Amino acid sequence: MSLRGRARSVLATGATERMLIVTSGPITLAMSATAVDGLLPLDETTAAGIATVRGVSYPISGLAEWLGLPLSDEARESRVVLCGSRGRHRGFRVDQVLGLTTVDLTQIRPLPPHFTGEERTWYKGVFLYRDGVALWANPDWLAGSDVGVGFPRGPVAATQSTEAPASRPEAVVELEVVHAERTA
């Protein structure tokens, strides 16, 4: 099963976006389904930190480390999320894959006005998810160039919300785990 199916749809309530929700360190990140090429178990990557799937090589980075965040002590269900956008590819180790959900675009809010720097290119917005918020990652930034060029430096705080989400409960979809090609 590919996540690249219909990512945007129009329901009676309006436009929606299908997103993969992951956690890494203290952050909950939403990735557009169209930017997710697949999921790998951690043992499918090479010692050099590269996974090759269907002839495409993905340099692998820890998402929390890449964002300048502390690592989680409870990474029980770690996976590698393979991302691609505009011919560029990158993989990220995440602590947990929470699942696929469909988000009504009216529920997504822009970053607060005090975010005035380059972080506006990293995230497309925020929305309530379960008991907190999820940052919607820009697919071009996710699959972008090497670490350290236009990427966060230092901790990025994710604010916890005390409100219950206004939208319906998330429907979790089972995800297929793909296997990387072994390179000698």
Secondary structure, DSSP 8 states (H G I E B T S, - for coil): --TTS--EEEETTEEEEEEEEEEETTEEEEEEGGGEEEEEEGGGS-TTSEEEETTEEEEEEEHHHHTT----S--TT-EEEEEEETTEEEEEEESEEEEEEEEEGGG-B---TT--STHHHHEEEEEEETTEEEEEE-HHHHT-SSTTSS---S--------S--SS-------------B---
